[in-house]
Every structure is written in C-alpha cells, then in structure tokens.
C-alpha cells in the first residue's frame, strides 16, 4: 500500500477529467488535439482548485437586471490574484484559467527550465513586477518606493508536469520573495517524489492540484509512463 500524500496535495477524482488525461497520454494525437485536451483538463481542474481557495463576497453597488429588478452583485475574494504560467508549457493552460475567473487578472510569466546534466532548475526569464525604484537619493542610488507596493494575495501557478519538483519549488521561492500570501499550483500530472518535494516547500501557503499522479521518474527526470514533453507536443518542436 502506497503512503498517503501530504494534506496540501489534491488529485482530482472527476471521471471526465480522468478520461481526458488518459486520452492525452496517447502518442498518436495531434498538436491541435493535445491543446484542446489540455484546455479542457485545465478548465475542470481549475474549477476544483479555485472552489476551495476563493470565496464569494457581496458588492454594495446598486445593480439592476434586464427586468429592472434590483439584485446584489457578487464577486470573488481575494481580489488581488495573479496567474503565473511556467514557460513554455504552462501557456497551454492559461486560457482555461483566465476563462474561469470572473475578472481579468495580471499574468506574469516565469521562464524556468532544467539543466540537462544536473536536472537543476535554471531561470531564464521573469516579468514579476516588483516595487518601482524611486528618484535617486542624496547618495546617488535608487531606493524602492514602498508606495508602489501592492498586496499579492493569491498566485496561481500553471506548471503542467511536476517530475522531480525542482522547477516548481524554485517558482514557489521566487513567489514568496515576490510577496505572494498564498500559492495554488495547478498541474496536469506529477510524480510522487516531485509532488512530495513541492508540498514540503511551504506547507501552509501552497495548495497543489493535479489531474493525475504517476509513481516513477526515469534517470532523465521524465515521468513514467507520463505525458511526454508538453511544450514539444504543443509547439511541434520535438528534437529541436
């Protein structure tokens, strides 16, 4: 009997999602079909993930229906939400998560890849917005203008595969430094060892949602049986 997963890890039991994940494993499907399945899986999984992390709040603004009846406007809390897709494969999940949220939210991209020999994460791009430097002080250096600080209540990270967990762990550390108060990680598939590593990184601040889990990772850091390279499958760059 396998050991239980950490309490902040959630694997979907939705029958339709599990069937779509099985379809996504098929090596014969096209890039178009791959993109569609990733969108559909992300939509279902995103609904499950946000259902427990967001709450409904009432807006006191006066609203009227087309029949001219008053109603109470409802929205979600927290209001300060950001989506962070991990480049490049996380882009395949972005449209679905944007579709779920009732309002447009900032999207910040993180470019993280694994070094082929050490399998350690390497950052090659980030557009996380930090505080804007103020005018130079009397010493000629620039200090951060705290008036530009904003609360970053919730960060939704889109990382399709969690194999060894290094990339996702690096993203968590970056987002904690960025000021995120809570992080939701949405993934299509993870390997047990990687999932457990990510879950331990910030147990009270991170919730991990997955469509499925495989038990094994090979010597190349690839999930077995897995889904292959999602980026290559989406963008037709196999072997490049």
N, C-alpha and C positions, 0 to 999 in steps of 0.2 A: 504494500500500500504506500503510495507516494505521500510525502509530508505536506501538510497544509501550507497554502500560500500566505504571505503577510496580509494583515487585515485591510491594508490600503490598496490591495490589488483586486480587481473585479474582472472576471471573464464572462462575457455575455452568454446567456443561455437561450437567446432568441432563435427559434427554429429557422426562420428565414435567413437570418444573418449567418448561421452555421452552414446552411446550404450554399449561400453565395460565397462564403470563404472556401468551401470545397471546390466550387466552380473556378475560383481564382487560382487555385493550385494547378489547374490544367495547363500544361506547357503548350498546348495547341491553340489557345485562344489568341485573338489578335490584340494589338495595342488599343484599338478602339473598345473592344470588349473588356480589356483589362481596366481601362479608365472608367468605364461605366460601372463595373463591379466595385471598384474602389470607392467611387462616389456613393453607391447605394449602401455599401457596408459602413462607410463613414457616417452617412446620414442616420442609420439606425443606431450605431454606437454612440454618435454624438448626442442623440436624444436621451439615451440612457445615462450618459456621463453628466450632462447638464441638468438632468432632472433632480439629481441629489446635491448638486453644487450651487444651483441658483434658487432663488425664492421669488415669490410674487409680491410686488408692492403696489399700493394704490396711489395714483396721481390725483391731486386735488383739482386739477384743471377741469373746467366745465366742458363736457363733451355731449354731442347730440347724435343720435342715429339718423338714418335717412327718413325715418318716420317722425323725426323731431322729438323723440323721447330722450330724456337725459340718462346718461349712464356714467359709471365710474371707470375711468381709464386705468388699466392695469399694465404694469411693465415688470421688468426683472431687476433683481438686485444680486450682486453688486452692479453698479453702473460702469465702473472702470474695468473693462475687460479688454484683453489683447489676445490676438491669435498669433502663434509663433510656429510656422511650418519650418521643419528642418530640411534644408535644401539637399538635393533637389526633389527627392521622392515625396516629401511632405506636401508639395504643391498639389499632388493628386487628390488630397483630402480636403483642401482648402475650401473649394466651392460648397461642399456639403455642410461644413461647419458654419460658414457665412450664411447659408440658407436657413439654418435652424434659428440663429439669433434674431430677435425682433428688430434690432437696430444695427446699423453699420458700426463696426469697431475697428480700431487700428490693427494692422497686420505688420508684424516685424519679422524679418527673415534672418535665420541663423544658418550659416554655411559651416557644417561640421562633417568631416569625413574621417575614415580610419586609415592610418598609415599601414601600407600593405605588409610590412615586415613585423612591426611590433604590435599591430592591431590597436594602437592607442589613438584616441581622438585628436584631430587637428582642426583648429578653427581657421577658416579661410575667408569668412565674410560675416559681418553682423551689422544690422542697422537698428539695433536697440537705441532708443533715444534717451540719452542721459541729460542731466541739467545743462543748460546753455551757459557758457562762460560769460562772465560779466566784463565790464570795461577793465583795462589794466589798472592795477593799484599803484601806489606810490613807488613800489619796488620794480614796477615794470612787468610783473607777472599777472596772469589772469586767475581769478578765483571763481569758484562755482557760485552762481546766483541762485540761492535757495528759493527765491520767489518763483522760479520756474519749475520747482518740484511738483510732481503730481502723484497722487496715490495710485499704485498699481495693484489693485485688489486681487485680480484673477488673471493668470496667464494660462492659455490653452495651447499646449504643445502638440504638434502633429508630427509624429515620428512613426512611419508605417511598420518598421521592424525593430525589435529590441532583441539583439542576439547576445552579445557579451555585456551590454549595458553601458559601455564607456561613453558613447556619444550622448546618450540620454542623460547620464549622470553629469557630464560636462555642461549640458544645457541647463540642468537644474541649478548648478553652481553659478552659472552666469546670470540666471534669472533671479536668484536670491540676492546677488550683488546689485542687480538692477532695481530691486525693491519689491519684487512680487511677494504678496502676502500668502497666496495660495496658488498651486500649480495643478492643473489637470493634464495628464498625458494620455493621448488617445492613439492607440496603435492597432494595426491590423493583426499582428502576430508577434509573439515573443517566445524566447526560450527560457526555461525555468531559471537557469543561473543568472541570466541577464535581468530578468524581471525582479528577482530577489535582491540583486545588487542595487537596482534603481530604487526599489521600495525602501531600502535601508538608508538611502542618502538623506532623506528628510521626511521621516515617518509621519510627523504631524502636519506637514504642509503640502504633501503630494498625494494625489489620488491617481491610480493607473487603471485605465480601462482598455481592455483588449477584446478582439473578436475571437481569438483562439490562442492556444499555447502548445508548442512542441517541446519535447524533453531534451533534445540533443543539439549541440553545436559541433561542427567538424573542426579540423585543425586550421582551416582558413577563416574561422569565425563566422561561418554560414549556418543558418538554422536548417536542421534536417528533420523531416522532409521539406519544410519551408515553402516559400513562395518565389524563390529566385531573387534576383536584383530588381526591386520595384522600379527604381529610376531607369534602368535599361529597358524594362518592359514598357514603361510609359513613353519613353522618348526615343525608342528604337536605336539605342546606342550600344548594343551588345558587342563586346570585343573591341570597343574604342579605347 
